[in-house]
Amino acid sequence: MDLPMGLSKFPGDERMASDAELDSWVKAIENVNRSTSTVFFCITPFLQCLKVMQILKQYGYPDSEILILHMEIR
């Protein structure tokens, strides 16, 4: 899932996704997910990582491991 980033660096990137949008996107994925194990790959601003983890918990993923890749902007 590729979320709006709010960094104004890419087309469609003028704002961060709302909590309701995050929830609706995860819900849409989970409506078709039939796997017994899942890797959820989400590109999002660091400020939204906690919210994404909370939403995943609501959808039955009690434990989340996050991998943070940091890009230095020069």
Residue pairs with C-beta under 8 A, 6 or more apart in sequence:
1 25
1 26
1 29
1 40
1 41
1 42
1 43
2 43
3 16
3 17
3 21
3 22
3 25
3 42
3 43
3 44
3 45
3 48
4 12
4 13
4 14
4 15
4 16
4 17
5 13
5 16
5 43
5 44
5 45
6 13
6 14
6 15
6 16
6 45
7 13
7 45
8 14
16 45
16 47
16 48
17 25
17 44
17 48
19 51
19 55
22 48
22 51
22 52
22 55
23 55
23 58
26 40
26 52
26 55
26 56
26 59
27 59
29 40
30 59
30 60
38 61
40 56
40 61
40 64
42 52
44 52
46 68
49 66
49 68
53 64
53 66
56 64
57 64
